[in-house]
Amino acid sequence: MRVAAVSKTRNPDRLVLFTDAVVAIALTLLVLPLVEVVTESKAENLTALEVVTEHKPEIYSFLLSFVVIANFWLGHHRVFEHVRAYTANMMRLNLLWLLAIVILPFPTEIVGTFESSQFTAGFYSGTILALSLTQTALTWMIRGHQEIENPDDPVSRRELDNSLVLTGLTLLAFLLATFVPGVRFYALLLLLLSPFVMRAWDLVRRPAG
């Protein structure tokens, strides 16, 4: 049995609102390098069209990171719908999740500024892996915890399985991007396989007949 100090007055909404605020700041930070690009391009006498065509990597990395953060934020909300109170350990784990969120604009800027390499791909995918690991750990912590989990809306086994599958694919993507020459950011396409892996897993677990 897991034992942790839980205060009934610790409404999870307070933790969720704090998390939302930090995520909003991280999303805002993503776009700041693009704002600087406009200023620098004006000083170089580039046209508005050239601002876009000459800085495609920065724009792509911004859009990718926006989608990544948004998806993890949505997942975080789904997880906390099952929470009725939080513990100190949950707060610490949530802070680690937020650390990965606020760090993400840094590798995003590196990806948009420097030439693609195993290091840049590994650094970026490693940050996403940290996000996925902490989110899975939060899901694992909540599921089955009598004091934390809402008994009227518990974490389902499928939700936990889906989180584990996504983390496994992210780990594989990180290893490929970091250690296999030429793969780099293409490894992140593995994350698109998550729904198909879950569908196959559902078929395997489906009782015969």
C-alpha positions as CSV (number, residue, x, y, z in Angstrom):
1,M,0.0,0.0,0.0
2,R,1.3,3.4,-0.9
3,V,1.3,5.9,1.9
4,A,1.7,9.6,1.4
5,A,0.6,12.7,3.3
6,V,-2.5,14.1,1.6
7,S,-4.3,17.2,2.7
8,K,-8.0,17.2,1.7
9,T,-7.7,21.0,1.4
10,R,-5.2,20.6,-1.4
11,N,-7.6,21.1,-4.3
12,P,-6.0,19.9,-7.5
13,D,-7.4,23.0,-9.3
14,R,-4.8,25.1,-7.6
15,L,-2.0,22.9,-9.0
16,V,-3.6,22.8,-12.5
17,L,-3.9,26.6,-12.7
18,F,-0.3,27.0,-11.7
19,T,0.7,24.5,-14.4
20,D,-1.4,26.2,-17.0
21,A,0.3,29.5,-16.3
22,V,3.7,28.0,-16.7
23,V,2.7,26.3,-19.9
24,A,1.3,29.6,-21.3
25,I,4.7,31.3,-20.6
26,A,6.6,28.5,-22.3
27,L,4.4,28.7,-25.4
28,T,5.0,32.5,-25.5
29,L,8.7,32.0,-25.2
30,L,8.6,29.8,-28.3
31,V,7.6,32.7,-30.6
32,L,10.1,35.3,-29.3
33,P,12.9,34.1,-31.6
34,L,10.6,34.6,-34.6
35,V,9.9,38.2,-33.4
36,E,13.6,38.8,-33.3
37,V,14.0,37.4,-36.8
38,V,11.6,40.1,-38.1
39,T,13.7,42.9,-36.5
40,E,17.0,41.4,-37.8
41,S,15.6,40.9,-41.3
42,K,14.4,44.5,-41.4
43,A,17.9,45.7,-40.5
44,E,19.2,43.5,-43.4
45,N,16.7,45.0,-45.8
46,L,15.0,41.7,-46.5
47,T,11.4,41.7,-47.8
48,A,8.5,40.3,-45.8
49,L,8.5,37.2,-48.1
50,E,12.2,36.7,-47.5
51,V,11.7,36.8,-43.8
52,V,9.5,33.6,-44.2
53,T,11.5,31.9,-46.9
54,E,14.9,32.5,-45.3
55,H,13.9,31.3,-41.9
56,K,11.9,28.1,-42.6
57,P,13.8,26.0,-40.0
58,E,13.0,28.5,-37.2
59,I,9.3,28.5,-38.2
60,Y,9.1,24.7,-38.5
61,S,10.8,24.2,-35.1
62,F,8.4,26.7,-33.5
63,L,5.3,24.9,-35.0
64,L,6.6,21.5,-33.9
65,S,7.4,22.6,-30.4
66,F,4.0,24.3,-30.1
67,V,2.2,21.1,-31.1
68,V,4.4,19.1,-28.7
69,I,3.7,21.3,-25.7
70,A,0.0,21.6,-26.6
71,N,-0.4,17.8,-26.8
72,F,1.4,17.2,-23.5
73,W,-0.7,20.0,-21.9
74,L,-3.9,18.3,-23.1
75,G,-2.6,15.0,-21.7
76,H,-1.8,16.6,-18.4
77,H,-5.4,17.9,-18.2
78,R,-6.8,14.5,-18.9
79,V,-4.7,13.0,-16.2
80,F,-5.7,15.6,-13.6
81,E,-9.3,15.0,-14.3
82,H,-8.8,11.8,-12.2
83,V,-7.3,13.7,-9.2
84,R,-9.2,14.8,-6.1
85,A,-6.3,15.8,-3.9
86,Y,-2.5,16.0,-4.4
87,T,0.5,15.1,-2.3
88,A,3.9,16.7,-1.9
89,N,5.5,14.0,-4.1
90,M,3.0,14.7,-6.8
91,M,3.9,18.4,-6.6
92,R,7.6,17.5,-7.0
93,L,6.9,15.3,-10.0
94,N,4.7,17.9,-11.5
95,L,7.5,20.4,-11.1
96,L,9.8,18.1,-13.0
97,W,7.2,17.9,-15.8
98,L,7.1,21.7,-15.8
99,L,10.9,21.8,-15.9
100,A,10.9,19.9,-19.2
101,I,8.2,22.2,-20.5
102,V,10.1,25.4,-19.8
103,I,13.4,23.9,-21.1
104,L,11.8,23.0,-24.5
105,P,12.1,26.5,-26.0
106,F,15.9,26.2,-25.5
107,P,16.5,23.1,-27.8
108,T,13.8,24.6,-30.1
109,E,16.0,27.6,-30.6
110,I,19.1,25.4,-31.1
111,V,17.2,23.4,-33.7
112,G,16.1,26.5,-35.6
113,T,19.6,28.2,-35.4
114,F,22.1,25.4,-35.9
115,E,22.5,22.8,-38.6
116,S,20.7,19.5,-38.0
117,S,23.0,17.0,-36.3
118,Q,22.7,13.9,-34.0
119,F,23.3,16.2,-31.0
120,T,20.6,18.7,-31.8
121,A,18.1,15.8,-32.6
122,G,19.2,14.0,-29.5
123,F,18.9,17.0,-27.3
124,Y,15.4,17.9,-28.6
125,S,14.1,14.3,-28.5
126,G,15.6,13.9,-25.1
127,T,13.6,16.8,-23.7
128,I,10.4,15.3,-25.1
129,L,11.4,12.0,-23.5
130,A,11.7,13.7,-20.1
131,L,8.2,15.1,-20.6
132,S,6.8,11.7,-21.5
133,L,8.5,10.0,-18.6
134,T,7.2,12.5,-16.0
135,Q,3.7,12.4,-17.5
136,T,3.7,8.6,-17.4
137,A,5.0,8.7,-13.8
138,L,2.2,11.1,-12.8
139,T,-0.4,8.7,-14.4
140,W,1.2,5.7,-12.6
141,M,1.2,7.6,-9.3
142,I,-2.4,8.5,-9.5
143,R,-3.8,5.2,-10.6
144,G,-5.0,3.1,-7.7
145,H,-4.0,5.7,-5.0
146,Q,-6.9,5.8,-2.7
147,E,-6.3,9.2,-1.4
148,I,-5.4,10.9,-4.7
149,E,-7.5,9.2,-7.3
150,N,-11.2,10.2,-7.7
151,P,-13.1,7.0,-7.1
152,D,-15.9,8.2,-9.4
153,D,-13.4,8.7,-12.3
154,P,-10.4,6.5,-11.9
155,V,-7.5,6.2,-14.3
156,S,-8.2,3.4,-16.7
157,R,-5.8,0.6,-17.5
158,R,-6.0,1.8,-21.2
159,E,-4.9,5.3,-20.2
160,L,-1.9,4.0,-18.4
161,D,-1.0,1.6,-21.3
162,N,-1.3,4.5,-23.8
163,S,1.1,6.6,-21.7
164,L,3.5,3.7,-21.4
165,V,3.4,3.0,-25.2
166,L,4.0,6.7,-26.0
167,T,7.0,6.8,-23.6
168,G,8.4,3.6,-25.1
169,L,8.2,5.1,-28.6
170,T,9.7,8.3,-27.4
171,L,12.6,6.4,-25.9
172,L,13.2,4.5,-29.1
173,A,13.0,7.8,-31.1
174,F,15.6,9.3,-28.7
175,L,18.0,6.4,-29.2
176,L,17.7,6.4,-32.9
177,A,18.0,10.2,-33.2
178,T,21.1,10.3,-30.9
179,F,23.0,7.2,-31.9
180,V,22.0,6.2,-35.5
181,P,23.7,8.5,-38.1
182,G,21.3,10.0,-40.6
183,V,18.1,9.4,-38.7
184,R,18.0,12.6,-36.6
185,F,14.5,14.2,-36.5
186,Y,12.9,11.5,-38.6
187,A,12.9,9.4,-35.5
188,L,10.2,11.5,-34.1
189,L,7.8,10.1,-36.7
190,L,7.7,7.0,-34.5
191,L,5.4,9.0,-32.2
192,L,2.7,8.9,-34.9
193,L,2.6,5.1,-34.4
194,S,1.1,5.3,-30.9
195,P,-2.6,4.9,-31.9
196,F,-1.7,2.0,-34.2
197,V,0.3,0.2,-31.4
198,M,-2.6,0.7,-29.0
199,R,-5.1,-0.6,-31.5
200,A,-2.9,-3.7,-31.9
201,W,-2.5,-4.1,-28.2
202,D,-6.3,-3.9,-27.8
203,L,-6.7,-6.7,-30.3
204,V,-4.1,-8.8,-28.4
205,R,-5.9,-8.3,-25.1
206,R,-9.4,-8.9,-26.6
207,P,-10.8,-12.2,-25.2
208,A,-11.2,-14.9,-27.8
209,G,-14.8,-15.5,-29.0
